[in-house]
Amino acid sequence: MDPIAIDGRQAIIIAILALYFGMYVNAKIEILRKLNFLDPITGRLAVSIFLAAV
């Protein structure tokens, strides 16, 4: 299996998308708001799960 090669520009785009996704998820799921989860943490967790599956 070949490794995924990501350059700097793609990494920044993924980070921004992860942030916005985290904001969206935290707004929709009440338990994350109650537990005070940070938006970037939620987004990074989703991106890392996705990249691990790929």
CORPESUL-V464819 format. One record per run of one state. SS is the DSSP state (a for helix, b for strand, c for the rest). FROM is the first residue (numbers start at 0). LEN is the number of residues. If there is no record, write none. Layout:
# CORPESUL-V464819
<<SS | FROM | LEN> <SS | FROM | LEN>>
This chain:
# CORPESUL-V464819
<<c | 0 | 7> <a | 7 | 21> <c | 28 | 1> <a | 29 | 5> <c | 34 | 4> <a | 38 | 15> <c | 53 | 1>>
